[in-house]
Amino acid sequence: MTTPLTVTRIAHASQLITLGDLRVLTDPWFTQNATYYPGEPVVRTVETLGPLNALVISHEHYDHCDLDALVAGGFDLSTPLFGPGTVTALAATKGFTNLHTIEAWETARVGDLTVTATPGKHGVHEVTFVIAAHGRTVFFGGDSLHIPELDQIPERFDHIDLAILPVNGLCIRPAGLRQVVMDAEQAADLTAVLKPTLAVPHHYAFHSGFLGDRMITKGDRDPRHYTDALGRIAPEINTRIVLPGVEVTVP
């Protein structure tokens, strides 16, 4: 019997993934500030998350690593937290006690859950993840660029059931429009390599506010550009744009 696998988009790159009886939260973000706006409803509060088996964080940027909100919301700081050294060092200063530092191609296990850090590239140090338990496997792309090392994932892992990828091609205006996140076409190319049962885009609704969008960041906020690209590049792969709060079951 296949273990149930579901994903619920909370907002941005914050996803609640269940693999059977295990519940994993990725890249938490529950608040906003003057230049970071989710651009979509944040459908859960920290207080309504419920018990989690793990917290997986790709890098320390505020919109992916909102540790202050977790602490303020009474989150259980003994929950296993997986991330690169930049994340676990920060988490230790916030009082988190069950820290698992993993860098690219390193693996850590807690009970039936296995988390492998896979390569990533962003404006700061980042890893992506392969999350596995009970025969189900999820790739979580954080907000990385598509780098060649990610194409090695199919050589190292069995079939990917669910791939969650960023798609907004975020560029930094003061840095000459330097791109720091994969765009729709690049995400579709990576999806074609991974060959998941289901692919879900994320990291597209975010914006920097009226002035910030014109002075700081530039990004594509339409996830249909990704699904259209995937339809051209790998039409055999199922994809779905998921609204916040909707639970999706992966076949």
Contacts in CASP RR format, 6 or more apart in sequence:
PFRMAT RR
TARGET T0000
AUTHOR 0000-0000-0000
METHOD contacts of the structure
MODEL  1
MTTPLTVTRIAHASQLITLGDLRVLTDPWFTQNATYYPGEPVVRTVETLG
PLNALVISHEHYDHCDLDALVAGGFDLSTPLFGPGTVTALAATKGFTNLH
TIEAWETARVGDLTVTATPGKHGVHEVTFVIAAHGRTVFFGGDSLHIPEL
DQIPERFDHIDLAILPVNGLCIRPAGLRQVVMDAEQAADLTAVLKPTLAV
PHHYAFHSGFLGDRMITKGDRDPRHYTDALGRIAPEINTRIVLPGVEVTV
P
2 136 0 8 1.000
3 19 0 8 1.000
3 20 0 8 1.000
3 133 0 8 1.000
3 134 0 8 1.000
3 135 0 8 1.000
3 136 0 8 1.000
4 18 0 8 1.000
4 19 0 8 1.000
4 20 0 8 1.000
4 249 0 8 1.000
5 17 0 8 1.000
5 18 0 8 1.000
5 19 0 8 1.000
5 20 0 8 1.000
5 136 0 8 1.000
5 138 0 8 1.000
5 161 0 8 1.000
5 162 0 8 1.000
5 249 0 8 1.000
5 250 0 8 1.000
6 17 0 8 1.000
6 18 0 8 1.000
6 247 0 8 1.000
6 248 0 8 1.000
6 249 0 8 1.000
6 250 0 8 1.000
7 15 0 8 1.000
7 16 0 8 1.000
7 17 0 8 1.000
7 18 0 8 1.000
7 138 0 8 1.000
7 162 0 8 1.000
7 164 0 8 1.000
7 200 0 8 1.000
7 242 0 8 1.000
7 247 0 8 1.000
7 248 0 8 1.000
7 250 0 8 1.000
8 15 0 8 1.000
8 16 0 8 1.000
8 245 0 8 1.000
8 246 0 8 1.000
8 247 0 8 1.000
8 248 0 8 1.000
9 15 0 8 1.000
9 43 0 8 1.000
9 200 0 8 1.000
9 202 0 8 1.000
9 242 0 8 1.000
9 243 0 8 1.000
9 244 0 8 1.000
9 245 0 8 1.000
9 246 0 8 1.000
10 16 0 8 1.000
10 25 0 8 1.000
10 42 0 8 1.000
10 43 0 8 1.000
10 44 0 8 1.000
10 244 0 8 1.000
10 245 0 8 1.000
11 29 0 8 1.000
11 38 0 8 1.000
11 39 0 8 1.000
11 40 0 8 1.000
11 41 0 8 1.000
11 42 0 8 1.000
11 43 0 8 1.000
11 205 0 8 1.000
11 244 0 8 1.000
12 27 0 8 1.000
12 29 0 8 1.000
12 38 0 8 1.000
12 40 0 8 1.000
12 63 0 8 1.000
12 64 0 8 1.000
12 202 0 8 1.000
12 203 0 8 1.000
12 205 0 8 1.000
12 206 0 8 1.000
13 26 0 8 1.000
13 27 0 8 1.000
13 29 0 8 1.000
13 58 0 8 1.000
13 63 0 8 1.000
13 64 0 8 1.000
13 141 0 8 1.000
13 142 0 8 1.000
13 143 0 8 1.000
13 164 0 8 1.000
13 166 0 8 1.000
13 202 0 8 1.000
13 203 0 8 1.000
14 25 0 8 1.000
14 26 0 8 1.000
14 27 0 8 1.000
14 28 0 8 1.000
14 29 0 8 1.000
14 30 0 8 1.000
14 42 0 8 1.000
15 25 0 8 1.000
15 26 0 8 1.000
15 27 0 8 1.000
15 140 0 8 1.000
15 164 0 8 1.000
15 202 0 8 1.000
16 23 0 8 1.000
16 24 0 8 1.000
16 25 0 8 1.000
16 44 0 8 1.000
16 49 0 8 1.000
17 23 0 8 1.000
17 24 0 8 1.000
17 25 0 8 1.000
17 26 0 8 1.000
17 131 0 8 1.000
17 138 0 8 1.000
17 140 0 8 1.000
17 162 0 8 1.000
18 24 0 8 1.000
19 113 0 8 1.000
19 131 0 8 1.000
19 132 0 8 1.000
19 133 0 8 1.000
19 134 0 8 1.000
19 136 0 8 1.000
19 138 0 8 1.000
20 133 0 8 1.000
20 134 0 8 1.000
20 136 0 8 1.000
22 53 0 8 1.000
22 54 0 8 1.000
22 112 0 8 1.000
22 113 0 8 1.000
22 133 0 8 1.000
22 134 0 8 1.000
23 50 0 8 1.000
23 51 0 8 1.000
23 52 0 8 1.000
23 53 0 8 1.000
23 54 0 8 1.000
24 52 0 8 1.000
24 53 0 8 1.000
24 54 0 8 1.000
24 55 0 8 1.000
24 56 0 8 1.000
24 113 0 8 1.000
24 131 0 8 1.000
25 49 0 8 1.000
25 52 0 8 1.000
25 54 0 8 1.000
25 55 0 8 1.000
25 56 0 8 1.000
26 56 0 8 1.000
26 57 0 8 1.000
26 58 0 8 1.000
26 129 0 8 1.000
26 140 0 8 1.000
26 142 0 8 1.000
26 164 0 8 1.000
27 56 0 8 1.000
27 57 0 8 1.000
27 58 0 8 1.000
27 64 0 8 1.000
27 65 0 8 1.000
27 140 0 8 1.000
27 142 0 8 1.000
28 46 0 8 1.000
28 55 0 8 1.000
28 57 0 8 1.000
28 64 0 8 1.000
28 65 0 8 1.000
28 66 0 8 1.000
28 67 0 8 1.000
28 69 0 8 1.000
28 70 0 8 1.000
29 38 0 8 1.000
29 42 0 8 1.000
29 62 0 8 1.000
29 63 0 8 1.000
29 64 0 8 1.000
29 66 0 8 1.000
29 69 0 8 1.000
30 42 0 8 1.000
30 44 0 8 1.000
30 45 0 8 1.000
30 46 0 8 1.000
30 66 0 8 1.000
30 69 0 8 1.000
30 70 0 8 1.000
31 66 0 8 1.000
31 68 0 8 1.000
31 69 0 8 1.000
32 38 0 8 1.000
33 62 0 8 1.000
35 208 0 8 1.000
35 209 0 8 1.000
35 212 0 8 1.000
35 216 0 8 1.000
36 62 0 8 1.000
36 63 0 8 1.000
36 206 0 8 1.000
36 208 0 8 1.000
37 206 0 8 1.000
37 207 0 8 1.000
37 208 0 8 1.000
37 209 0 8 1.000
38 63 0 8 1.000
38 205 0 8 1.000
38 206 0 8 1.000
39 205 0 8 1.000
39 206 0 8 1.000
39 207 0 8 1.000
40 205 0 8 1.000
40 243 0 8 1.000
40 244 0 8 1.000
41 244 0 8 1.000
41 245 0 8 1.000
42 244 0 8 1.000
43 244 0 8 1.000
43 245 0 8 1.000
44 245 0 8 1.000
45 73 0 8 1.000
46 69 0 8 1.000
46 70 0 8 1.000
46 72 0 8 1.000
46 73 0 8 1.000
46 74 0 8 1.000
46 75 0 8 1.000
47 73 0 8 1.000
47 74 0 8 1.000
49 75 0 8 1.000
51 76 0 8 1.000
52 76 0 8 1.000
52 79 0 8 1.000
53 79 0 8 1.000
53 80 0 8 1.000
53 110 0 8 1.000
53 113 0 8 1.000
54 79 0 8 1.000
54 80 0 8 1.000
54 81 0 8 1.000
54 82 0 8 1.000
54 110 0 8 1.000
54 113 0 8 1.000
54 115 0 8 1.000
55 70 0 8 1.000
55 79 0 8 1.000
55 80 0 8 1.000
55 81 0 8 1.000
55 82 0 8 1.000
56 81 0 8 1.000
56 82 0 8 1.000
56 83 0 8 1.000
56 115 0 8 1.000
56 129 0 8 1.000
56 131 0 8 1.000
56 140 0 8 1.000
57 64 0 8 1.000
57 65 0 8 1.000
57 81 0 8 1.000
57 82 0 8 1.000
57 83 0 8 1.000
57 87 0 8 1.000
57 91 0 8 1.000
58 64 0 8 1.000
58 83 0 8 1.000
58 84 0 8 1.000
58 87 0 8 1.000
58 120 0 8 1.000
58 126 0 8 1.000
58 127 0 8 1.000
58 128 0 8 1.000
58 129 0 8 1.000
58 140 0 8 1.000
58 141 0 8 1.000
58 142 0 8 1.000
58 143 0 8 1.000
58 144 0 8 1.000
59 65 0 8 1.000
59 84 0 8 1.000
59 86 0 8 1.000
59 87 0 8 1.000
59 122 0 8 1.000
59 124 0 8 1.000
59 125 0 8 1.000
59 126 0 8 1.000
59 127 0 8 1.000
59 142 0 8 1.000
59 143 0 8 1.000
60 86 0 8 1.000
60 87 0 8 1.000
60 90 0 8 1.000
60 124 0 8 1.000
61 122 0 8 1.000
61 124 0 8 1.000
61 143 0 8 1.000
63 206 0 8 1.000
64 142 0 8 1.000
64 143 0 8 1.000
65 87 0 8 1.000
65 90 0 8 1.000
67 90 0 8 1.000
67 91 0 8 1.000
67 94 0 8 1.000
67 96 0 8 1.000
68 94 0 8 1.000
70 77 0 8 1.000
70 94 0 8 1.000
71 77 0 8 1.000
71 94 0 8 1.000
71 95 0 8 1.000
77 94 0 8 1.000
77 95 0 8 1.000
77 96 0 8 1.000
77 97 0 8 1.000
78 97 0 8 1.000
78 98 0 8 1.000
79 96 0 8 1.000
79 98 0 8 1.000
80 98 0 8 1.000
80 100 0 8 1.000
80 110 0 8 1.000
80 113 0 8 1.000
81 87 0 8 1.000
81 88 0 8 1.000
81 91 0 8 1.000
81 96 0 8 1.000
81 98 0 8 1.000
81 99 0 8 1.000
81 100 0 8 1.000
82 100 0 8 1.000
82 102 0 8 1.000
82 108 0 8 1.000
82 115 0 8 1.000
82 117 0 8 1.000
82 129 0 8 1.000
83 100 0 8 1.000
83 101 0 8 1.000
83 102 0 8 1.000
83 117 0 8 1.000
83 127 0 8 1.000
84 101 0 8 1.000
84 102 0 8 1.000
84 103 0 8 1.000
84 117 0 8 1.000
84 125 0 8 1.000
84 126 0 8 1.000
84 127 0 8 1.000
85 101 0 8 1.000
85 103 0 8 1.000
85 125 0 8 1.000
86 124 0 8 1.000
86 125 0 8 1.000
88 96 0 8 1.000
88 99 0 8 1.000
88 100 0 8 1.000
88 101 0 8 1.000
91 99 0 8 1.000
92 99 0 8 1.000
100 108 0 8 1.000
100 110 0 8 1.000
100 115 0 8 1.000
102 108 0 8 1.000
102 115 0 8 1.000
102 116 0 8 1.000
102 117 0 8 1.000
102 127 0 8 1.000
103 117 0 8 1.000
103 127 0 8 1.000
104 117 0 8 1.000
104 118 0 8 1.000
104 119 0 8 1.000
104 120 0 8 1.000
104 127 0 8 1.000
104 149 0 8 1.000
105 116 0 8 1.000
105 117 0 8 1.000
105 118 0 8 1.000
105 119 0 8 1.000
105 156 0 8 1.000
106 116 0 8 1.000
106 117 0 8 1.000
107 114 0 8 1.000
107 115 0 8 1.000
107 116 0 8 1.000
107 117 0 8 1.000
108 114 0 8 1.000
108 115 0 8 1.000
109 115 0 8 1.000
112 133 0 8 1.000
112 134 0 8 1.000
113 131 0 8 1.000
113 132 0 8 1.000
113 133 0 8 1.000
114 131 0 8 1.000
114 132 0 8 1.000
114 133 0 8 1.000
115 129 0 8 1.000
115 130 0 8 1.000
115 131 0 8 1.000
115 132 0 8 1.000
116 129 0 8 1.000
116 130 0 8 1.000
116 131 0 8 1.000
116 132 0 8 1.000
116 157 0 8 1.000
117 127 0 8 1.000
117 128 0 8 1.000
117 129 0 8 1.000
118 127 0 8 1.000
118 128 0 8 1.000
118 129 0 8 1.000
118 130 0 8 1.000
118 139 0 8 1.000
118 149 0 8 1.000
118 150 0 8 1.000
118 153 0 8 1.000
119 127 0 8 1.000
119 128 0 8 1.000
119 144 0 8 1.000
119 147 0 8 1.000
119 149 0 8 1.000
119 150 0 8 1.000
120 126 0 8 1.000
120 127 0 8 1.000
120 128 0 8 1.000
120 141 0 8 1.000
120 144 0 8 1.000
120 145 0 8 1.000
120 147 0 8 1.000
120 149 0 8 1.000
120 150 0 8 1.000
121 144 0 8 1.000
121 145 0 8 1.000
121 147 0 8 1.000
122 143 0 8 1.000
122 144 0 8 1.000
122 145 0 8 1.000
122 180 0 8 1.000
122 181 0 8 1.000
123 180 0 8 1.000
126 142 0 8 1.000
126 143 0 8 1.000
126 144 0 8 1.000
128 139 0 8 1.000
128 140 0 8 1.000
128 141 0 8 1.000
128 142 0 8 1.000
128 144 0 8 1.000
128 150 0 8 1.000
129 138 0 8 1.000
129 139 0 8 1.000
129 140 0 8 1.000
129 141 0 8 1.000
129 142 0 8 1.000
130 137 0 8 1.000
130 138 0 8 1.000
130 139 0 8 1.000
130 140 0 8 1.000
130 153 0 8 1.000
130 157 0 8 1.000
130 160 0 8 1.000
131 137 0 8 1.000
131 138 0 8 1.000
131 139 0 8 1.000
131 140 0 8 1.000
132 138 0 8 1.000
132 157 0 8 1.000
136 161 0 8 1.000
136 162 0 8 1.000
136 250 0 8 1.000
137 157 0 8 1.000
137 158 0 8 1.000
137 159 0 8 1.000
137 160 0 8 1.000
137 161 0 8 1.000
137 162 0 8 1.000
138 160 0 8 1.000
138 161 0 8 1.000
138 162 0 8 1.000
138 163 0 8 1.000
138 164 0 8 1.000
139 153 0 8 1.000
139 160 0 8 1.000
139 162 0 8 1.000
139 163 0 8 1.000
139 164 0 8 1.000
139 165 0 8 1.000
139 194 0 8 1.000
139 196 0 8 1.000
140 164 0 8 1.000
141 163 0 8 1.000
141 164 0 8 1.000
141 165 0 8 1.000
141 166 0 8 1.000
142 164 0 8 1.000
142 166 0 8 1.000
142 202 0 8 1.000
142 203 0 8 1.000
143 166 0 8 1.000
143 170 0 8 1.000
143 180 0 8 1.000
143 181 0 8 1.000
143 203 0 8 1.000
144 150 0 8 1.000
144 166 0 8 1.000
144 181 0 8 1.000
144 182 0 8 1.000
145 179 0 8 1.000
145 180 0 8 1.000
145 181 0 8 1.000
145 182 0 8 1.000
145 186 0 8 1.000
146 182 0 8 1.000
146 186 0 8 1.000
146 187 0 8 1.000
146 189 0 8 1.000
146 190 0 8 1.000
150 190 0 8 1.000
150 193 0 8 1.000
151 190 0 8 1.000
151 193 0 8 1.000
153 160 0 8 1.000
153 193 0 8 1.000
153 194 0 8 1.000
154 160 0 8 1.000
154 193 0 8 1.000
154 194 0 8 1.000
154 195 0 8 1.000
159 195 0 8 1.000
159 196 0 8 1.000
159 197 0 8 1.000
160 194 0 8 1.000
160 195 0 8 1.000
160 196 0 8 1.000
160 197 0 8 1.000
161 196 0 8 1.000
161 197 0 8 1.000
161 198 0 8 1.000
161 250 0 8 1.000
162 196 0 8 1.000
162 197 0 8 1.000
162 198 0 8 1.000
162 199 0 8 1.000
162 200 0 8 1.000
162 250 0 8 1.000
163 190 0 8 1.000
163 191 0 8 1.000
163 194 0 8 1.000
163 196 0 8 1.000
163 198 0 8 1.000
163 199 0 8 1.000
163 200 0 8 1.000
164 199 0 8 1.000
164 200 0 8 1.000
164 201 0 8 1.000
164 202 0 8 1.000
165 182 0 8 1.000
165 187 0 8 1.000
165 190 0 8 1.000
165 191 0 8 1.000
165 199 0 8 1.000
165 200 0 8 1.000
165 201 0 8 1.000
165 202 0 8 1.000
165 226 0 8 1.000
166 181 0 8 1.000
166 182 0 8 1.000
166 187 0 8 1.000
166 201 0 8 1.000
166 202 0 8 1.000
166 203 0 8 1.000
166 204 0 8 1.000
167 182 0 8 1.000
167 183 0 8 1.000
167 184 0 8 1.000
167 187 0 8 1.000
167 201 0 8 1.000
167 202 0 8 1.000
167 203 0 8 1.000
167 204 0 8 1.000
167 220 0 8 1.000
167 223 0 8 1.000
167 225 0 8 1.000
167 226 0 8 1.000
168 181 0 8 1.000
168 183 0 8 1.000
168 203 0 8 1.000
168 204 0 8 1.000
168 206 0 8 1.000
168 219 0 8 1.000
168 220 0 8 1.000
168 221 0 8 1.000
169 179 0 8 1.000
169 180 0 8 1.000
169 181 0 8 1.000
169 182 0 8 1.000
169 183 0 8 1.000
169 184 0 8 1.000
169 186 0 8 1.000
169 219 0 8 1.000
169 220 0 8 1.000
170 179 0 8 1.000
170 180 0 8 1.000
170 181 0 8 1.000
170 203 0 8 1.000
170 206 0 8 1.000
170 217 0 8 1.000
170 218 0 8 1.000
170 219 0 8 1.000
171 177 0 8 1.000
171 178 0 8 1.000
171 179 0 8 1.000
171 180 0 8 1.000
171 217 0 8 1.000
171 218 0 8 1.000
171 219 0 8 1.000
172 178 0 8 1.000
172 180 0 8 1.000
172 216 0 8 1.000
172 217 0 8 1.000
173 214 0 8 1.000
173 215 0 8 1.000
173 216 0 8 1.000
173 217 0 8 1.000
173 218 0 8 1.000
174 215 0 8 1.000
174 216 0 8 1.000
177 218 0 8 1.000
181 203 0 8 1.000
182 190 0 8 1.000
183 220 0 8 1.000
183 225 0 8 1.000
184 201 0 8 1.000
184 220 0 8 1.000
184 223 0 8 1.000
184 225 0 8 1.000
184 226 0 8 1.000
184 228 0 8 1.000
184 229 0 8 1.000
185 225 0 8 1.000
185 229 0 8 1.000
187 201 0 8 1.000
187 226 0 8 1.000
187 229 0 8 1.000
188 226 0 8 1.000
188 229 0 8 1.000
188 230 0 8 1.000
188 231 0 8 1.000
188 232 0 8 1.000
188 233 0 8 1.000
188 234 0 8 1.000
189 233 0 8 1.000
191 199 0 8 1.000
191 230 0 8 1.000
191 233 0 8 1.000
191 234 0 8 1.000
191 237 0 8 1.000
191 239 0 8 1.000
192 230 0 8 1.000
192 233 0 8 1.000
192 234 0 8 1.000
192 237 0 8 1.000
195 234 0 8 1.000
195 237 0 8 1.000
196 237 0 8 1.000
197 238 0 8 1.000
197 250 0 8 1.000
197 251 0 8 1.000
198 238 0 8 1.000
198 239 0 8 1.000
198 240 0 8 1.000
198 248 0 8 1.000
198 250 0 8 1.000
198 251 0 8 1.000
199 230 0 8 1.000
199 237 0 8 1.000
199 238 0 8 1.000
199 239 0 8 1.000
199 240 0 8 1.000
200 239 0 8 1.000
200 240 0 8 1.000
200 241 0 8 1.000
200 242 0 8 1.000
200 248 0 8 1.000
201 223 0 8 1.000
201 226 0 8 1.000
201 227 0 8 1.000
201 239 0 8 1.000
201 241 0 8 1.000
202 242 0 8 1.000
204 220 0 8 1.000
204 221 0 8 1.000
204 222 0 8 1.000
204 223 0 8 1.000
204 226 0 8 1.000
205 221 0 8 1.000
206 221 0 8 1.000
207 213 0 8 1.000
207 217 0 8 1.000
207 221 0 8 1.000
208 216 0 8 1.000
208 217 0 8 1.000
223 241 0 8 1.000
224 241 0 8 1.000
226 239 0 8 1.000
227 239 0 8 1.000
227 241 0 8 1.000
230 237 0 8 1.000
230 239 0 8 1.000
231 237 0 8 1.000
231 239 0 8 1.000
240 248 0 8 1.000
242 248 0 8 1.000
END
